[in-house]
Amino acid sequence: MDTSDIAQFVPHTGPMRWLDRIAGYGDGWLEAEATIRPGGPLGDGTGLGAWAGIEYMAQTIAAYAGLRARMCNEPVKIGLLVGTRRYESRWSLFPVGSRLRVRVTHDYSADNGLSVFDCRIICDEVEVATAVLSVFQPANPEAIPTGEDA
């Protein structure tokens, strides 16, 4: 499958799509790449706080789910980050120019749409952040309250 255009797999758009490309994938895993650029929506010009690693991990999980959906000729669906366990980062800041490789490995899925992933961020062959993320992909995403009716 052609994975050169990350936009076909990730529902994020514009400046909120942080991934550049899918670097590789296989049974139960996906690796994406992202470059920390100046002028991003949350950075300060020197880099992006390492807390943002959770979002890189979540978007890589979205790419994994989107790729699997496309492989089954299904539409890409939204998912929700519902929990993060043991997020640890060796860095306090991802400096501008850093090329991150984000690898997610699928650990578990329940019938109700809940999944768990082991996640890692690697820069220059050094593991700089790790976490376990729990995500939820609802069977009926249209039923999720958006707050627009308030």
LINKAKA-V36996 format. One record per pair of residues at least 24 apart in sequence whose ideal C-beta (glycine too) atoms are under 10 Angstrom apart, sorted by the first residue. I is the first residue (numbers start at 1). J is the second residue. If there is no record, write none. Layout:
BEGIN
i-><I & I>
j-><J & J>
END
This chain:
BEGIN
i-><1 & 1 & 1 & 1 & 2 & 3 & 3 & 3 & 3 & 3 & 6 & 6 & 6 & 6 & 6 & 6 & 6 & 6 & 7 & 7 & 8 & 8 & 8 & 8 & 8 & 9 & 9 & 9 & 9 & 9 & 9 & 9 & 9 & 9 & 9 & 9 & 10 & 10 & 10 & 10 & 10 & 10 & 10 & 10 & 10 & 10 & 11 & 11 & 11 & 11 & 11 & 11 & 11 & 11 & 11 & 11 & 11 & 12 & 12 & 12 & 12 & 12 & 12 & 14 & 15 & 15 & 15 & 15 & 16 & 16 & 16 & 16 & 16 & 17 & 17 & 18 & 18 & 18 & 18 & 18 & 18 & 18 & 18 & 18 & 18 & 19 & 19 & 19 & 19 & 19 & 19 & 19 & 19 & 20 & 20 & 21 & 22 & 22 & 22 & 22 & 22 & 23 & 23 & 23 & 23 & 24 & 24 & 25 & 25 & 25 & 25 & 25 & 25 & 25 & 26 & 27 & 28 & 28 & 28 & 28 & 28 & 28 & 29 & 29 & 29 & 29 & 29 & 29 & 29 & 29 & 30 & 30 & 30 & 30 & 30 & 30 & 30 & 30 & 30 & 30 & 30 & 30 & 30 & 30 & 30 & 31 & 31 & 31 & 31 & 31 & 31 & 31 & 31 & 31 & 31 & 32 & 32 & 32 & 32 & 32 & 32 & 32 & 32 & 32 & 32 & 32 & 32 & 32 & 33 & 33 & 33 & 33 & 33 & 33 & 34 & 34 & 34 & 34 & 34 & 34 & 34 & 34 & 34 & 35 & 35 & 35 & 35 & 35 & 35 & 36 & 36 & 36 & 36 & 36 & 36 & 36 & 36 & 36 & 37 & 37 & 37 & 38 & 38 & 39 & 40 & 43 & 43 & 43 & 43 & 44 & 44 & 45 & 46 & 46 & 46 & 46 & 47 & 47 & 47 & 47 & 47 & 47 & 47 & 47 & 48 & 48 & 48 & 48 & 48 & 48 & 49 & 49 & 49 & 49 & 49 & 50 & 50 & 50 & 50 & 50 & 50 & 50 & 50 & 50 & 50 & 50 & 51 & 51 & 51 & 51 & 51 & 51 & 52 & 52 & 52 & 52 & 53 & 53 & 53 & 53 & 53 & 53 & 53 & 53 & 53 & 53 & 53 & 53 & 53 & 53 & 53 & 54 & 54 & 54 & 54 & 54 & 54 & 54 & 54 & 54 & 55 & 55 & 56 & 56 & 56 & 56 & 56 & 56 & 56 & 56 & 57 & 57 & 57 & 57 & 57 & 57 & 57 & 57 & 57 & 57 & 57 & 57 & 57 & 57 & 57 & 57 & 57 & 58 & 58 & 58 & 58 & 58 & 58 & 58 & 58 & 59 & 59 & 60 & 60 & 60 & 60 & 60 & 60 & 60 & 60 & 60 & 60 & 61 & 61 & 61 & 61 & 61 & 61 & 61 & 61 & 61 & 61 & 61 & 62 & 62 & 62 & 63 & 63 & 64 & 64 & 64 & 64 & 64 & 64 & 65 & 65 & 65 & 65 & 65 & 65 & 68 & 69 & 77 & 77 & 77 & 77 & 77 & 77 & 78 & 78 & 78 & 78 & 78 & 78 & 79 & 79 & 79 & 79 & 79 & 79 & 79 & 80 & 80 & 80 & 80 & 80 & 80 & 80 & 80 & 80 & 81 & 81 & 81 & 81 & 82 & 82 & 82 & 82 & 82 & 82 & 83 & 83 & 83 & 83 & 83 & 83 & 83 & 83 & 84 & 84 & 84 & 84 & 84 & 85 & 85 & 85 & 85 & 85 & 86 & 86 & 86 & 86 & 87 & 87 & 87 & 87 & 87 & 87 & 88 & 88 & 88 & 88 & 88 & 89 & 89 & 89 & 89 & 89 & 90 & 90 & 90 & 90 & 90 & 90 & 90 & 91 & 91 & 91 & 91 & 91 & 94 & 94 & 94 & 94 & 95 & 98 & 98 & 98 & 99 & 99 & 100 & 100 & 100 & 101 & 101 & 101 & 102 & 103 & 103 & 104 & 104 & 104 & 107 & 107 & 107 & 108 & 109 & 109 & 110 & 111 & 112 & 112 & 112 & 112 & 113 & 113 & 113 & 113 & 113>
j-><25 & 67 & 70 & 71 & 70 & 30 & 32 & 63 & 67 & 70 & 32 & 33 & 34 & 59 & 62 & 63 & 66 & 67 & 66 & 76 & 63 & 66 & 67 & 70 & 76 & 59 & 62 & 63 & 64 & 65 & 66 & 67 & 68 & 69 & 70 & 76 & 59 & 60 & 61 & 62 & 63 & 64 & 65 & 66 & 67 & 76 & 59 & 62 & 63 & 65 & 66 & 75 & 76 & 77 & 78 & 79 & 141 & 55 & 58 & 59 & 62 & 63 & 78 & 41 & 39 & 40 & 41 & 42 & 40 & 41 & 42 & 55 & 59 & 59 & 62 & 42 & 48 & 52 & 55 & 56 & 58 & 59 & 60 & 100 & 102 & 55 & 56 & 59 & 60 & 62 & 63 & 100 & 102 & 99 & 100 & 63 & 60 & 63 & 64 & 66 & 67 & 60 & 101 & 102 & 103 & 101 & 103 & 63 & 64 & 67 & 68 & 71 & 103 & 104 & 105 & 106 & 64 & 104 & 105 & 106 & 107 & 117 & 60 & 64 & 103 & 104 & 105 & 106 & 117 & 118 & 60 & 61 & 62 & 63 & 64 & 65 & 66 & 67 & 68 & 102 & 103 & 104 & 105 & 106 & 117 & 60 & 63 & 64 & 101 & 102 & 103 & 104 & 105 & 120 & 122 & 56 & 57 & 59 & 60 & 61 & 62 & 63 & 64 & 100 & 101 & 102 & 103 & 104 & 60 & 99 & 100 & 101 & 102 & 122 & 59 & 60 & 94 & 98 & 99 & 100 & 101 & 102 & 121 & 94 & 96 & 97 & 98 & 99 & 100 & 93 & 94 & 95 & 96 & 97 & 98 & 99 & 100 & 123 & 96 & 97 & 98 & 96 & 97 & 96 & 96 & 93 & 94 & 95 & 96 & 93 & 96 & 96 & 93 & 94 & 95 & 96 & 91 & 92 & 93 & 94 & 95 & 96 & 97 & 98 & 93 & 94 & 95 & 96 & 98 & 100 & 89 & 91 & 92 & 93 & 94 & 87 & 88 & 89 & 90 & 91 & 92 & 93 & 94 & 121 & 128 & 129 & 87 & 89 & 92 & 93 & 94 & 129 & 89 & 93 & 94 & 129 & 84 & 87 & 88 & 89 & 91 & 94 & 100 & 102 & 119 & 120 & 121 & 128 & 129 & 130 & 131 & 81 & 84 & 87 & 89 & 119 & 121 & 129 & 131 & 133 & 81 & 102 & 94 & 100 & 101 & 102 & 104 & 119 & 121 & 129 & 81 & 84 & 87 & 102 & 103 & 104 & 117 & 118 & 119 & 120 & 121 & 129 & 130 & 131 & 132 & 133 & 135 & 84 & 102 & 104 & 117 & 119 & 131 & 133 & 135 & 102 & 104 & 100 & 101 & 102 & 103 & 104 & 117 & 119 & 120 & 121 & 133 & 102 & 104 & 106 & 115 & 116 & 117 & 119 & 133 & 134 & 135 & 137 & 104 & 135 & 137 & 102 & 104 & 104 & 105 & 106 & 115 & 117 & 135 & 104 & 106 & 115 & 117 & 135 & 137 & 106 & 137 & 113 & 137 & 138 & 139 & 140 & 141 & 136 & 137 & 138 & 141 & 142 & 144 & 113 & 115 & 135 & 136 & 137 & 138 & 141 & 113 & 114 & 134 & 135 & 136 & 137 & 138 & 141 & 144 & 133 & 134 & 135 & 136 & 114 & 115 & 133 & 134 & 135 & 136 & 114 & 116 & 131 & 132 & 133 & 134 & 135 & 136 & 119 & 131 & 132 & 133 & 134 & 116 & 131 & 132 & 133 & 134 & 118 & 130 & 131 & 132 & 119 & 129 & 130 & 131 & 132 & 133 & 127 & 128 & 129 & 130 & 131 & 121 & 128 & 129 & 130 & 131 & 121 & 123 & 126 & 127 & 128 & 129 & 130 & 121 & 123 & 126 & 128 & 129 & 121 & 123 & 128 & 129 & 123 & 123 & 124 & 128 & 123 & 124 & 124 & 128 & 129 & 125 & 127 & 128 & 129 & 127 & 130 & 131 & 133 & 135 & 132 & 133 & 134 & 134 & 135 & 137 & 136 & 139 & 136 & 137 & 138 & 139 & 137 & 138 & 139 & 140 & 141>
END
